[in-house]
Amino acid sequence: QEQLVESGGALVQPGGSLRLSCAASGFIFSSYAMYWYRQAPGKEREFIAYITPRGDSADYGGSVKGRFTISRDNTKNTVFLQMNTLKPEDTGVYYCKSARSSSFGQGTQVTVSS
């Protein structure tokens, strides 16, 4: 059974950085692309980032391009999201997802505020 567990969310000041992690289990992690999404209060879930199974290519949503970096460690079945130059509009619950399934993890809260 596929399981995704996000962590690393926190309260951070504007301009700060955070690194999120998503630990995967229950499937062959290295065979699937991985995604990060976020959901801000009162808004629909938004695509943030995508990475290929081998980690050799990535893509980003327009609002985070140039500030966020997705990466993965297939030896640890973990995908990461490095978030720099955070803005208040980056506030939300961040979720990871595999290309194998339509399910999301439980999410991790990121709040950007002074």
Beta strands, then each sheet from edge to edge (+ up, - down):
strand 1: 3-7
strand 2: 11-12
strand 3: 18-25
strand 4: 34-39
strand 5: 46-51
strand 6: 58-60
strand 7: 68-73
strand 8: 78-83
strand 9: 92-98
strand 10: 108-112
sheet 1: 1+ 3- 8+ 7-
sheet 2: 2+ 10+ 9- 4+ 5- 6+
end
